[in-house]
Amino acid sequence: MKEEFTLLDRTFAEALDPSAPPFLCRLMATSRQGNLCMRSEECPISPDLIAEGGSLPDKPVVRDQDRYYLQRNWVLETTIVEQLARLLRLDPKELFDSGRFQIPPELADAQADVVKSVFTRSLTVAAGGPGTGKSYTAVQTLNCLASALLKGVLRVKIAAPTGKAADRLAQALPPSEKLEIETLTLHRLLRLQPGRVRLFEKQQLDADLIIVDEASMIDASLFAHLLQAIPDGCRLLLLGDAEQLPPVDGGSVFRDLTELLAIRLQFSHRTQKEGLHRLFEAVRGGDLAPLLEVLEPLPKDLYSWIETEFQLTDPEQFAHTRLICPLRKGPFGVDALNQGLVSRLQKRLKVGQSWSAPILVTSNDPHLRLYNGTPGLLQGTYQGGSIPYGSESVLFGDGRTFSLRQLSGFEFAFALSAHKSQGSEFERVVCLLPPGSEEFCREALYTALTRAKEEIRLVGSRDVLEKMLNARTHLESGFRERMRGRCSPSSITL
């Protein structure tokens, strides 16, 4: 048995076949790494273990041409393909007066295409990098639909994988008596609970339009639940950036969807700084030279460098700045960085001195409208001893303030992992690439850098940077082939 296989891989293989052939171990390892299937020209396992396609296979392994799936992954991919084909085939409800439907002339062509698509189609996918106007386009879409509504109100649900992303989009919407809007996380929208599978319960959402932001973060299982819950006649608008990191729990459905039928928003409205755009495009295209121009060497004493550069005791310093690092664990990972910086801050403080520190909420509290991943600024006065005391206040981006004791969970966030930085934006980003970062891919680098609105500092070695830039994430699936085989070319193009 090869070292690449874990105990879980071997246990799975042995449960299906006592001889535990490497093929089954590879299939399990492939799935564990986020792939929906494994491609192989040969299949050296018993035919008794293999089903040939079908919506509900009765065997643990499913074969479709040269692709092999675990039964669960086949069911998820099949559900996604079938539900997308349904949405592409059906027309949405006729709720609007076409004579009153007018697209604002200030919209770019691609933005206007999104608005038209939502008006005429059941499914619209809008893809673009940070600042390309995805949220703005969604707001303009709602305004156009509200103006053309024949009667009553338009029932809209806005959701995202995290509460902060859903709230951010909702905050951009002006009040309208013609719009009935509910904002919530995807899990709350779908009423999903840990340990409970509802994929075949056929419960559908009560809405005229569903807008899902940060769709690139949605894994295959959540996508299957979402699409199955969209009723006939409802409109679905998916927004996201396909260049970001793929979902943690497997599948790259949004990236595949983007290649098939997305309207691409390309002009960046987040920042007009030409230098930042040049860096973003360099990462996307794998161009090392522009990145080397701004690369700074990693300091020998990283903690002292951070403490000196960013003046930890200045309450305003980390309000608009964030350190982003691919690593979560280890001496240079974000967990160690946050712990070390809190300790250094504490040593610098004098009794009676004001201090602040960035935090992230780590649990959902619908009553307070605070969700896992919501950023805040912890503010307090030093009284001696260890911080925090619990009596500090936390200021959130929408202007609300809570006592720290009201939060059910939080973590310090001077530094964020690339994964946790998704959906956020900061004036200034310091991207740290310590040893070990080379195990991550270009998408992690792109995600980190594109959080910046005004300034980027890139800190690390050329070797690490080059290895990250040359590594791409590729998650295997049969999604695009099956969609092309299932749908007519006209249904997956504008």
GISULFEN-V691545 format. One record per run of one state. SS is the DSSP state (hx for helix, st for strand, lp for the rest). FROM is the first residue (numbers start at 1). TO is the last residue. If there is no record, write none. Layout:
ss=SS from=FROM to=TO
ss=SS from=FROM to=TO
This chain:
ss=lp from=1 to=6
ss=hx from=7 to=16
ss=lp from=17 to=21
ss=hx from=22 to=32
ss=lp from=33 to=37
ss=st from=38 to=39
ss=lp from=40 to=46
ss=hx from=47 to=49
ss=st from=50 to=52
ss=lp from=53 to=60
ss=st from=61 to=64
ss=lp from=65 to=66
ss=st from=67 to=70
ss=hx from=71 to=89
ss=lp from=90 to=95
ss=st from=96 to=96
ss=lp from=97 to=97
ss=hx from=98 to=100
ss=lp from=101 to=108
ss=hx from=109 to=120
ss=lp from=121 to=122
ss=st from=123 to=128
ss=lp from=129 to=133
ss=hx from=134 to=148
ss=st from=149 to=149
ss=lp from=150 to=153
ss=st from=154 to=160
ss=lp from=161 to=162
ss=hx from=163 to=171
ss=lp from=172 to=178
ss=st from=179 to=185
ss=hx from=186 to=190
ss=lp from=191 to=208
ss=st from=209 to=213
ss=lp from=214 to=214
ss=hx from=215 to=217
ss=lp from=218 to=219
ss=hx from=220 to=228
ss=lp from=229 to=234
ss=st from=235 to=240
ss=lp from=241 to=252
ss=hx from=253 to=261
ss=lp from=262 to=262
ss=st from=263 to=265
ss=lp from=266 to=273
ss=hx from=274 to=285
ss=lp from=286 to=287
ss=hx from=288 to=294
ss=st from=295 to=296
ss=lp from=297 to=301
ss=hx from=302 to=310
ss=lp from=311 to=320
ss=st from=321 to=325
ss=lp from=326 to=333
ss=hx from=334 to=348
ss=lp from=349 to=353
ss=st from=354 to=361
ss=lp from=362 to=364
ss=st from=365 to=365
ss=lp from=366 to=369
ss=st from=370 to=370
ss=lp from=371 to=374
ss=st from=375 to=381
ss=lp from=382 to=392
ss=st from=393 to=396
ss=lp from=397 to=400
ss=st from=401 to=403
ss=hx from=404 to=406
ss=lp from=407 to=409
ss=st from=410 to=412
ss=lp from=413 to=414
ss=st from=415 to=417
ss=hx from=418 to=421
ss=lp from=422 to=425
ss=st from=426 to=433
ss=lp from=434 to=436
ss=hx from=437 to=439
ss=lp from=440 to=441
ss=hx from=442 to=449
ss=lp from=450 to=451
ss=st from=452 to=460
ss=lp from=461 to=461
ss=hx from=462 to=470
ss=lp from=471 to=478
ss=hx from=479 to=486
ss=lp from=487 to=488
ss=hx from=489 to=492
ss=lp from=493 to=494
